[in-house]
Amino acid sequence: METLFLLWLGKPLWMWLAFLAIVAVLLALDLGVLHRSSARSAFARA
C-alpha cells in the first residue's frame, strides 16, 4: 500500500493513477457513447 504514496514527478502515484483512470473513462465515453452513429458521412456533407 505504501507504493501508492511514492512520489513520481513530484506527485503521489495515486494521483497519477486517478488522473489516468479519469482520462481513460472520458476517452471511452467519447469514443463509445458520443460517436455511436455508424452512418458514414456523405462527401458533400463533409
Secondary structure, DSSP 4 states (H G I P E B T S, - for coil): -GGGGSEETTEEHHHHHHHHHHHHHHHHHIIIIIT---PPPPTTT-
